[in-house]
Amino acid sequence: MKRAFDLIFTIIGLLVLSPFFLIIVFLVKFDSKGGSFYFQKRVGQNNKDFVLIKFRTMEIDSDKKGLITIGNNDARITKIGYYLRKYKIDELPQLINVFWGEMSLVGPRPEVRKYVNLYTIEQKKVLSVQPGITDFASIKFRNENEILAKSANPNKCYVEDIMPEKLKLNIIYIEKMSLVTDFKIIIFTIISVIKK
């Protein structure tokens, strides 16, 4: 049932948003050198890697300088990228990941292998379900970049403070997982983006 829910809304979303996608592709390409999309290996269900798709919001090879983005004024972020990140528009191409069956609309946000390797046995429960575009943690930590920008050691802050809290919320989601919960999370996500 969850897969049918994902497919129906993903197909509708891709059809409705396709003209908007073309505009974003042009703006990203015009704004800075490089392609319009950003591809990054993430860890999905059953601890298997997959390639996550986003609109590119940073200069080419920025991830080589660090996987964590520190604040909206991170020098690596492009001009158009600032707005794409602020309103979560950069995440929309992940509808393609959902269509392919690698992700769900709602589920634990997929992490990079570097951080998944730090998970405890309990935390690895989040790998038992498909990762999602949004979840409880995405809503609570919608200003994660700003939190990290205020930290003297952003990586330590993420690993010791933010990541464990995210994983707790993800496990709560798994225990309460239902289409009603998914629908609520989608609505709350839209509201949080509009408020921002």
N, C-alpha and C positions, 0 to 999 in steps of 0.2 A: 504493500500500500504506500509506503514512504517513497519507493522508487517511482511509482506512478504519479504521486504528488509532485516529486521533483521534475519529472519529465514534462508534465503538463505545463507547469509554471515556467520552466526553463525555455521550452519551445516558444511559448507566448512572449516571454521576456526577450529572447533573441530576435524574434520577428519585429516586435515593437521598437526595440532599441537599436536595430541594425543601422538606421540612418544616423543616429546619434553616435554610434561606434565609428562610422566613417569620418565624422567631423573630428572626433577625438584623435583618430589615427593621423589625420592631416595636421592637427594642432601640435601633437607630440613631435611629429617629423619636422615640422617647420620651426619648432622652438629650439631644438638642439640636435647635434649629430647623433646618428644611430637609428635603430629600428623603433617602431611604435610600441612593440610589445616587449615585456620582460619575462624571461623563462627561468624558473628556479626549481631545483630539485627539492622536494619536500617528502616527508614520511607520511604515508597514508594508512589505510586499514590493513591489519595483519602485519604491520611493521614493514610494508613494502614501499619503495620509493616511487614517486611519480613526478611529472613536470607540471608545476603550477603556472598558470598564465595570468599576467597582469598587464595593464598599460604601463609603459615605462615612465617613471617619475624622477629618475635620477640620471646623472651622467653615466656614460658607458664605463663598465668595470668598477663601479662604486662599491659593490659588495666585497671587492678584494681589500677594501680599506676598513671593513667591519660589517657585520650582519645586522647590527642594531642601528636604527635611525634615531638620532638624538635631537628631538625638538623639530618644529616646523622650519627652523632657520638653518638646518643642517646644510652646509655649503654644497653638498652633493646633489641636493634637490633642484630640479629645473624650475623655471618660472611657472610653466603650465602644470608641472608636477605638484607644486604646492597646493593648487586648487583641487587637483585630482585626488590627492591624499586627504585633504581637509574634508571633502564631501564623500569620501570612500568610492569615488568613481573608478579609481584604478583597480578596484576589486571585481568590477563587472565582467571582465573577460573570463572569470572563473566559472561563468555559466557554461562555457564550453567544457570545462572539466566535469561539471555536473552532467552535461549531456552525454559525455563519454563514459560516465559511470565511475569516475575516479573520486568524485566528491558528491556531497549532498548540499542542498540549499542551507540546511541547518545541521550543525555538528561541531565537534571540537576543531578549532582552527589548526591546520597542519603545521607542524614545526620542521625546522631544518634538522638534519641528522646530528649536528653538533650538540644540540640541546636535548634531543630525544635520548642520546646516549647517557644523559644525566638522570633520566627518569628512574624512580624506584619501581619495584614490582607492582605496588599499588597504583602508581601513576600510569603505568603502561596499560591500564584498563582502557584508557582513552583510545588506544590503537585497535580496540575490538570493534569499533564502528567506523563508518565512513567519515572523513573530516568534512567540515562545512565551510560555507562562505561567512556565516555569522553564527554566534552562540552567546550564551550568557556573559562569558568573559569578554567578548568583543564589545558588548554594551557597557559593562562596568569599567573596562580599561580603554574606552574610546579616546582618552587623552594620554595614552601610554607614552607617546613621544615627549610630551611636556614633562611627565613625571621623571623620565630618564634624563632629560635635559637639566633637571635640578640636582641630579645625583653626582657626587664626586667620582663615583665608579659605576657608570651605567651598566656594564656587563654584570657586575656583582649584584647590583640592584635588581636586574632582570632575573638572574638565576636564583637568587636567595629570597626575593620578596614577591615579584610579579608572577613569575612562572608557576610557583607552587600554588598561589591563589587561583590562577587560571585553571590549573589542573583539578583543583577541588571543585570548582564550578562545573568543569567538564564532566566529572564523575557524577555530580548531582544530576546533570542533564541526562546522562546515560541511564540513571536509575529511574528518571521520570519521563523518559522519551515517549512521545506520542505525537500525532499530527496536530493535536490541539496546542501542545507545547511549542511545536515548530512554528505554527501560525502566530502564536503570541510573540515569539522571539523575532520573527520577521517584522511584525508591526512595531515592536519596541525599537528595533534597529532603525527602521524608517523614521520613527519619531526622533530618535537620538541624532540622526544625521540632519534632519530638518532643523532641530534646535541649535545644532552646531553652526 
